[in-house]
Amino acid sequence: MIHHVVGLFTHPDQEWRDIRSDAEESIGHMYLTHTLILAAIPPVSAFIGTTQVGWVIANRAPVMLTVDSALWMTLMSYLCMLAGVAIMAAFIHWMARTYDAQPSMARCVAFATYTATPLFIGGVAALYPHLWLGMVVGTAAICYTVYLLYVGLPTFMSIDPDEGFLFSSSVLAVGLVVLVAIMASTVIVWGLGVGPVYTN
């Protein structure tokens, strides 16, 4: 897994070809060896950052979450990330038929996971929960994720680049819808009383 992650940042074109040519893995194996590990980076980082570092507002003492509150939010965000990867993989698998590509569901999970890698790794910034740091790292991670999507999908699916552009645009649109749905769900859950609890 590590060599693919590094390769996506150093030579993405070649790395997508290498990922495509890898032996077929089952969905369970892909999740256990890749998705579960990468998706854990942002929530674990956020747990540490919100319970040990906190947010500093003006000259006040750092504002932190209670361990119980942060643990619950960490678990929920982790499950949302795993569900997001599964939903995107299912959409890619379904949409591929339109472009005469026939990837297995496991390969679609692999593509969704590796495409989201910059977002997962960018989650390390949550170790120090600062507004500007989060914005800068988050924006860079989103931009590189979109780049990987547009560069990788035609190669990974072995389709024409023009069709790949349309396919990638559809995937991006669905990804934004999934993101908004997750955010809306978070607001609803918080409205039910399951929200952050601060130490001070």
Buried (B, 14 or more C-beta within 10 A) or exposed (E): BEEBBEBBEEEBEEBBBEBBEEEEBEBEEBBEEBBBBBBBBBBBBBBBBBBEBBBEEEEEEBBBBBBEBBBBBBEBBBEBBBEBBBBBBBBBBEBBEEBEBEBEBBBBBBBBBBBBBBBBBBBBBBBBBBEEEBEEBBEEBBEBBBEBBBBBBBBBBBBEEEBBEBBBEBBBEBBEEBEEEBEEEBEEBEEEEBEEEEBE
